[in-house]
Amino acid sequence: MWGAQEIAIVLGAIGGGAFIREAVSAVWRAATGREGRRRADSDAGWRARDREATKRRKLQEYATHLRMELMAAGVPMHELPPWPRSAPDTGPTNTKEKT
């Protein structure tokens, strides 16, 4: 029969300690509801990003339509207003829970 010391040695040798720690941590987050709040916050962030991207694409399509209308009306290309500049990339969106 294996004793506690032998089990600890085997778990330590194969990295089982890290697995057990992560498993206990996941169970604790699920039991306290923290995981659900984190997921809800993350989902809300993605939905907001998708709404903004949809609005931006619609504006870009409309600007293209207006430029095509101007060209169809005979306005030379060099007289068309320049394309609006895109906003610079602000980097990744932090969706991690603030502690």
DAWOJO-V454233 format. One record per residue. SS is DSSP state (H for helix, E for strand, L for the rest). Layout:
SS  SS
This chain:
L  L  L  H  H  H  H  H  H  H  H  H  H  H  L  H  H  H  H  H  H  H  H  H  H  H  H  H  H  H  H  H  L  H  H  H  H  H  H  H  H  H  H  H  H  H  H  H  H  H  H  H  H  H  H  H  H  H  H  H  H  H  H  H  H  H  H  H  H  H  H  H  L  L  L  L  H  H  H  L  L  L  L  L  L  L  L  L  L  L  L  L  L  L  L  L  L  L  L
